[in-house]
Amino acid sequence: MAKIRESQSFACIFAGTSANPYDHPPFLRLFMNDDQLILMIRQGGPPRERANRYLQDKYFYLIRQVGVRKQHLSYEEAHMAFADALTKLDWKIRNNEPVDDLGKMLYTLVHHRGVDIIRKLATKEIDPLDNPGKNTDLPDWLVDILQNFDSDHILNRLLDTDDEHERKQRQLRILACIFKGLDQMPPKRRALLVNKLDGYDYEELKQLHGFKTERVAHEMVSRGMESLREALKALCQQGEPVCRDLCAWLSRKTQF
Amino acid sequence: MEHPQQARIEQYLDRTLPPEARAAFEAELAANPDLAQELRLHEITRAAVEMQALHDRRDQLYRRGRQKLRWQKIWWKTLDFLESAFLKKRADGSDHIRWSALAGVGLAAVLLLLFWVNPNLFFPEPSTPKPRAIPKEQAAVAFNTYFKRMDISSTLGSSDADTLWQAACRQYDALDCAQALPKIDHLLQRSDFDYRSRALLMKGSCLLEQNQPGDAIQAFKEVRQEAAQLYQEAKWYTALAFLKQERVEEASKILNEIAANPRNPHTGEAKAILEMGGNSQ
């Protein structure tokens, strides 16, 4: 954190007023360092979008260098690995995981995703799921991120089994159930909730979604969360097969 | 408006409840399974939005990257091609430059550049023959050799009602220019006279014969261009008139034009006169 504060003050000297690198003039934004980028991603909202775009442009060459030349993937496959790696990097930073060097970290993540893709291409392995039709379309990178949640995360806490295979199956079913609930929401409302989670404040949400006041934006977020809860409840009441683990966990009458 | 209970749950999850209120809430959770169930629902809803946000973020990055990749790939594939053409992998995995291929392409590039700068370097244009000229001392010889009165015998005897014109032609054909010229002049003054170009040619020929090349040139100049064949004849006699005057530059210029024009009936003669001067300018 001391490093970040240092870079903030350094940037402030050049930028004149703001501690936020996103507010710097364009010529300074061309040369953002890792600390500034991390700060922007943690800040969320538009600065985070900008930092991600910057990282994507700066390290785009990894597609060719790692994916195509080292791992002999096609450009499309390597690009997929790169997009997954960027998402994962963003997630790591948002979850305050220590990242010393963004370039090295991204290189490693692209390499790992590339290896996963090669393995998948070589074995064409498909995990036999209880209900394959419902959840095989979940992307690998999302499942991968799920594996890396810490034990305190809600999606890990509800997996009360030690069997690794069973854990994975349950994770996939829970994810599929969650996305089923999300799919039932109107896309605009879903986007509003996502923007809120991405770090947009109510003022920004007001502008982004065209609400009259910040209070309305706040109200719409609350209603959105409520409708998602209702959608998940409804799935449980309908006895949706992929939701059985989640619903069992939700309806436990035990102490918290 | 958010329900107070739900607002408390949200605050608890946000860790914004004061310590006392938090302890009280946890005590309530322990005693109230329904509240615990509601809390779990809130938690999983948050996790759901988190998953959706991850999904959307990745989708956004992927779509943006795909657009970028479309153009970047062209450049990268070009580089791949260049590397495959100019770099050779050694057994130990290191690359080595194919200098021969590089030199070949470099040479081709230099040649192309030279060709672009000056195409005549490789494909020189065929040199156009320089116009030839007759030496002044040959002018009189050339005139005497090649001057012949214009032959009009083929036009005589036509059923032309103009008796003055017929008389002039007959006298011209009988080499009697002294008699023919006044008639021709008289005819040329008539606005309804149809054989103006031919008459001018006859007049010019007679004047040349009478050693009046200046007047002859004037007559030949009046021959209309529309009368194509007569106009070509007029050019030829103009050149001869210039030779008569020993104005070889003007004569050479017209003779060169006649020599380059295969449709002119005097092409061969013009070439022959020009060759009298050899290749000298």
HADDOCK unambig.tbl for C-alpha pairs under 7 A between the chains (distance, minus, plus):
assign (segid A and resid 80 and name CA) (segid B and resid 62 and name CA) 6.99 0.50 0.50
assign (segid A and resid 83 and name CA) (segid B and resid 58 and name CA) 6.31 0.50 0.50
assign (segid A and resid 83 and name CA) (segid B and resid 61 and name CA) 6.02 0.50 0.50
assign (segid A and resid 83 and name CA) (segid B and resid 62 and name CA) 5.37 0.50 0.50
assign (segid A and resid 84 and name CA) (segid B and resid 58 and name CA) 6.53 0.50 0.50
assign (segid A and resid 87 and name CA) (segid B and resid 57 and name CA) 6.72 0.50 0.50
assign (segid A and resid 87 and name CA) (segid B and resid 58 and name CA) 5.42 0.50 0.50
assign (segid A and resid 154 and name CA) (segid B and resid 43 and name CA) 6.85 0.50 0.50
assign (segid A and resid 154 and name CA) (segid B and resid 44 and name CA) 6.76 0.50 0.50
assign (segid A and resid 178 and name CA) (segid B and resid 48 and name CA) 5.61 0.50 0.50
assign (segid A and resid 193 and name CA) (segid B and resid 49 and name CA) 6.65 0.50 0.50
assign (segid A and resid 194 and name CA) (segid B and resid 49 and name CA) 6.02 0.50 0.50
assign (segid A and resid 194 and name CA) (segid B and resid 52 and name CA) 6.82 0.50 0.50
assign (segid A and resid 194 and name CA) (segid B and resid 53 and name CA) 5.08 0.50 0.50
assign (segid A and resid 197 and name CA) (segid B and resid 50 and name CA) 6.95 0.50 0.50
assign (segid A and resid 219 and name CA) (segid B and resid 1 and name CA) 6.79 0.50 0.50
assign (segid A and resid 222 and name CA) (segid B and resid 2 and name CA) 6.78 0.50 0.50
assign (segid A and resid 225 and name CA) (segid B and resid 45 and name CA) 7.00 0.50 0.50
assign (segid A and resid 228 and name CA) (segid B and resid 45 and name CA) 6.64 0.50 0.50
assign (segid A and resid 229 and name CA) (segid B and resid 41 and name CA) 6.57 0.50 0.50
assign (segid A and resid 229 and name CA) (segid B and resid 45 and name CA) 6.05 0.50 0.50
assign (segid A and resid 250 and name CA) (segid B and resid 37 and name CA) 5.81 0.50 0.50
assign (segid A and resid 250 and name CA) (segid B and resid 40 and name CA) 6.19 0.50 0.50
assign (segid A and resid 250 and name CA) (segid B and resid 41 and name CA) 6.47 0.50 0.50
assign (segid A and resid 251 and name CA) (segid B and resid 37 and name CA) 6.35 0.50 0.50
assign (segid A and resid 253 and name CA) (segid B and resid 33 and name CA) 5.38 0.50 0.50
assign (segid A and resid 254 and name CA) (segid B and resid 33 and name CA) 5.99 0.50 0.50
assign (segid A and resid 255 and name CA) (segid B and resid 29 and name CA) 7.00 0.50 0.50
assign (segid A and resid 255 and name CA) (segid B and resid 30 and name CA) 5.33 0.50 0.50
assign (segid A and resid 255 and name CA) (segid B and resid 33 and name CA) 5.71 0.50 0.50
assign (segid A and resid 255 and name CA) (segid B and resid 36 and name CA) 6.57 0.50 0.50
assign (segid A and resid 256 and name CA) (segid B and resid 29 and name CA) 6.39 0.50 0.50
assign (segid A and resid 256 and name CA) (segid B and resid 30 and name CA) 6.34 0.50 0.50
assign (segid A and resid 256 and name CA) (segid B and resid 36 and name CA) 5.17 0.50 0.50
